[in-house]
Amino acid sequence: MRILLTGASGFIGRHLGPELAERHELIALVRRPGSSGEWATEEVVHDLLQPLDPSRLPDRVDAVIHLAQSEHYRAFPEHADDVLAINVVATHHLLEYARASRAAAFVYTSTGGVYGTSYERFVESDPVNPLNFYFSSKYSAELMIGNYRRFFRTIVLRPFFVYGPGQADRMLIPRLIHRVQAGEPVTVDGDPGIRINPLFVTDATRVFEPALELRDSGLFNIAGDEIVTMTELVHQIGEATATNPVVEHVPATGEGDLVGDTSRMCDVLGVLPRVTLEDGLRETVRSAGQSVA
């Protein structure tokens, strides 16, 4: 299968690319030359802040996997233009490219954050409640993608707290690891804090090939099978780092948890997590300081 992979030099892309390249022909779309690694069949340098130039891409692909997303998920309204350009406008351009190149499938990585929070596990049929501009932009892209189902299969993935080696320090688990190792207090909203079910990156990458092989369009939560509170997560990081973490609780600023139901991931995609949270945290700690954008 010939696949265009955007975000090939990002966190998930660096783990996914070498796996797919063993069985598929990969065209890596990256922002900086040489950043996709040696696994790519072809590398296309293109900043998705700029209008997509289809003439620089292959005339024909079998599928598009769209991982690229704006880095400015916290910066609203300062970087709203960047978020809109990459998460929405570039997605539209890639959908049009997929249609013109007669692709059979378009796989898009959204986020579990589109749901908002709840004390129940989120299932894919639940209504969404994006709590910020970034999440709203991701859901806007989802809605737009739905209109292309008559041209090719559209598969939307909603990851929940994917983590692992090489993740940028600004993300939740690397940020917590840094604070625990440095002996800095970790502030938790509420006691014991929000509940989440993180997923190790090598388990997350396993969903893409089954997604490409689906006969129909679909929507899937991508998450782990272990649910932890923020306080439990910090203490597990303390065990992984052989450090006694300092946890400070403050009054909760919101209500509910962010836990994704993984029934469809397991039953339809056939992917069950293999890496325990304990093992995943230890592997992430071992690689701390080697993050990528």
C-alpha positions in Angstrom: 0.0 0.0 0.0 1.2 3.5 -0.9 0.6 5.8 2.1 1.1 9.6 2.6 2.0 10.1 6.3 1.8 13.6 7.7 3.4 14.5 11.0 6.0 11.8 10.2 8.6 13.5 12.4 6.3 14.0 15.4 5.9 11.8 18.4 3.6 9.1 17.1 4.9 9.4 13.5 8.5 8.5 14.6 7.2 5.3 16.2 4.6 4.5 13.5 6.7 5.2 10.4 9.3 2.5 10.8 6.6 -0.1 11.5 4.5 0.7 8.5 7.6 1.0 6.3 8.3 -2.7 6.8 5.2 -3.6 4.8 4.2 -0.4 2.9 5.6 2.4 0.7 5.6 5.5 2.8 5.7 9.1 1.6 6.6 11.2 4.7 5.4 14.8 4.8 7.5 16.8 7.2 8.3 20.4 8.1 12.1 20.1 8.2 14.3 18.2 5.7 15.7 14.9 6.9 13.5 14.7 9.9 11.5 11.6 8.9 14.4 9.2 9.3 15.7 6.6 6.8 12.6 4.5 6.8 10.6 6.8 4.4 10.4 5.8 0.7 10.1 9.5 -0.1 10.2 12.6 2.0 8.2 15.7 1.1 9.1 18.9 2.9 6.0 21.1 3.4 4.9 23.5 6.1 1.2 22.9 6.6 0.8 26.5 7.7 1.0 27.2 4.0 -1.5 26.0 1.4 -0.9 22.5 0.3 0.9 22.2 -3.1 -0.4 18.9 -4.6 2.2 19.1 -7.4 4.8 18.2 -4.8 2.9 15.1 -3.8 2.5 11.8 -5.6 -0.3 11.7 -8.2 -1.6 8.4 -6.7 -1.7 7.1 -3.1 -3.8 4.3 -1.6 -4.3 6.1 1.8 -3.5 9.2 3.8 -2.7 9.0 7.5 -3.0 12.5 8.9 -1.1 12.8 12.2 0.1 16.5 11.9 -1.5 18.9 14.3 -0.8 22.3 15.7 1.7 22.5 18.6 -0.1 25.5 20.1 -2.9 23.6 21.9 -2.7 25.9 24.9 -2.0 29.2 23.2 -5.5 30.8 22.6 -6.0 33.3 21.3 -2.4 34.1 20.6 -1.9 31.2 18.1 -5.5 30.6 17.0 -4.5 31.2 13.4 -1.9 28.4 13.6 -4.4 26.0 15.2 -7.0 26.8 12.6 -4.6 26.6 9.7 -3.1 23.2 10.6 -6.0 21.4 12.3 -8.8 22.5 10.0 -7.6 24.2 6.8 -4.7 21.8 6.1 -7.0 18.9 6.9 -9.4 20.1 4.2 -6.6 20.4 1.7 -5.4 16.9 2.5 -9.0 15.5 2.0 -9.1 17.1 -1.4 -5.7 15.7 -2.2 -6.9 12.2 -1.1 -10.0 12.6 -3.3 -7.9 13.7 -6.3 -5.4 11.0 -5.9 -8.1 8.3 -5.6 -7.1 7.2 -2.2 -9.2 4.4 -0.6 -8.9 5.5 3.0 -8.2 8.6 5.1 -7.1 8.1 8.7 -7.3 11.1 11.0 -6.0 11.4 14.6 -8.3 13.6 16.6 -8.3 13.6 20.4 -10.3 12.2 23.3 -10.4 15.8 24.5 -13.4 16.5 22.3 -15.7 14.8 24.8 -15.1 17.2 27.7 -15.3 15.4 31.0 -17.6 12.9 32.6 -17.7 10.4 35.5 -18.6 7.7 33.0 -16.3 6.2 30.4 -16.8 7.9 27.0 -18.1 5.8 24.2 -17.9 6.9 20.6 -21.7 7.6 20.4 -21.6 10.1 23.3 -22.2 13.8 22.5 -19.0 15.9 22.5 -18.3 19.0 24.5 -14.9 20.5 23.4 -13.7 22.7 26.3 -11.3 24.9 24.4 -10.4 26.2 21.0 -8.0 23.5 20.2 -10.4 20.7 20.9 -13.1 22.6 19.0 -10.7 22.7 16.0 -10.2 19.0 16.1 -13.9 18.3 16.2 -14.5 20.7 13.4 -12.0 18.6 11.3 -13.9 15.5 12.3 -17.2 17.0 11.0 -15.6 18.0 7.8 -14.0 14.6 7.3 -17.5 13.0 7.6 -18.5 14.7 4.4 -15.9 12.7 2.4 -17.2 9.3 3.2 -18.7 8.9 -0.3 -15.2 9.3 -1.8 -13.2 7.0 0.5 -13.3 5.3 3.9 -12.8 7.8 6.7 -11.4 6.6 10.0 -11.2 9.0 12.9 -9.1 8.0 16.0 -9.5 9.7 19.3 -6.4 9.1 21.4 -6.4 9.5 25.2 -3.1 10.5 26.7 -0.7 8.5 24.5 2.8 8.6 26.0 6.2 7.0 25.7 9.9 7.6 24.7 10.6 10.7 22.7 7.5 12.6 23.7 7.8 16.4 24.0 8.4 17.7 27.5 5.3 19.9 27.3 3.0 16.9 27.3 1.4 15.5 30.5 3.5 12.5 31.4 6.9 13.8 30.5 6.1 17.0 32.3 5.1 15.0 35.4 8.3 12.9 35.2 10.4 16.0 35.0 8.8 17.6 38.1 9.0 14.3 40.1 12.6 13.8 39.3 13.5 17.4 40.1 11.8 17.1 43.4 9.3 19.9 42.5 5.8 19.8 43.9 3.1 18.4 41.6 -0.2 20.3 41.9 -3.3 18.1 41.4 -6.7 19.6 41.0 -8.9 17.9 43.5 -8.1 14.8 45.6 -7.3 12.3 44.2 -7.8 14.2 40.9 -9.1 13.4 37.5 -9.1 9.8 36.3 -7.5 8.9 32.9 -6.5 5.8 31.0 -3.1 6.5 29.2 -1.8 4.3 26.4 1.8 3.5 25.6 2.8 4.7 22.2 3.7 1.3 20.7 0.2 0.1 21.5 -1.2 3.2 19.9 0.7 2.6 16.7 -0.8 -0.9 16.4 -4.3 0.5 15.6 -3.3 2.1 12.2 -2.9 -1.0 10.0 -6.2 -2.5 11.2 -7.8 0.9 10.6 -6.5 1.0 7.0 -8.0 -2.5 6.4 -11.5 -1.6 7.5 -14.2 -2.0 4.9 -16.3 0.9 6.2 -15.7 4.3 7.8 -15.5 4.4 11.6 -14.7 6.3 14.8 -12.6 4.8 17.6 -11.4 5.7 21.0 -7.7 4.9 21.4 -6.8 4.4 25.1 -5.3 2.1 27.7 -7.1 -0.5 29.9 -5.7 0.8 33.2 -7.5 3.7 34.8 -5.6 5.9 37.3 -6.2 9.1 39.2 -3.7 11.9 38.8 -2.5 11.2 42.3 -2.0 7.5 41.5 -0.2 8.4 38.3 2.2 10.7 40.1 3.0 8.0 42.7 3.6 5.4 39.9 6.0 7.9 38.3 7.7 8.2 41.7 8.1 4.4 41.8 9.5 4.4 38.2 12.0 7.1 39.1 12.8 5.8 42.6 11.7 9.2 43.9 9.2 10.2 46.6 6.9 12.7 44.8 5.6 15.8 46.5 1.9 16.1 45.7 -0.1 19.2 46.5 -3.9 19.2 46.2 -5.9 22.3 45.3 -9.7 22.7 45.0 -10.9 21.1 41.8 -11.6 23.5 39.0 -13.9 21.1 37.1 -15.9 18.0 37.5 -15.6 14.6 35.9 -12.9 12.4 34.4 -11.5 11.8 30.9 -11.6 8.0 30.4 -12.3 6.4 27.0 -14.1 3.2 26.5 -12.0 0.9 24.4 -14.5 -1.8 23.4 -14.4 -0.8 19.7 -10.6 -0.6 19.7 -10.5 -4.1 21.0 -13.4 -5.7 19.2 -13.3 -4.0 15.8 -9.6 -3.2 15.4 -8.5 -6.2 17.3 -6.0 -4.2 19.4 -5.6 -4.9 23.1 -2.9 -3.0 25.1 0.2 -5.1 25.7 2.3 -2.6 27.7 1.3 -2.1 31.3 1.3 1.3 32.8 4.1 0.3 35.1 6.3 -0.9 32.3 5.4 2.0 30.0 6.4 4.6 32.7 9.7 2.8 33.4 10.5 2.8 29.7 9.6 6.5 29.3 11.7 7.4 32.4 14.7 5.6 30.9 14.4 7.7 27.7 13.6 11.0 29.5 15.5 13.9 28.0 15.4 12.5 24.4 12.1 14.2 23.4 11.1 15.3 20.0 8.6 17.9 18.9 
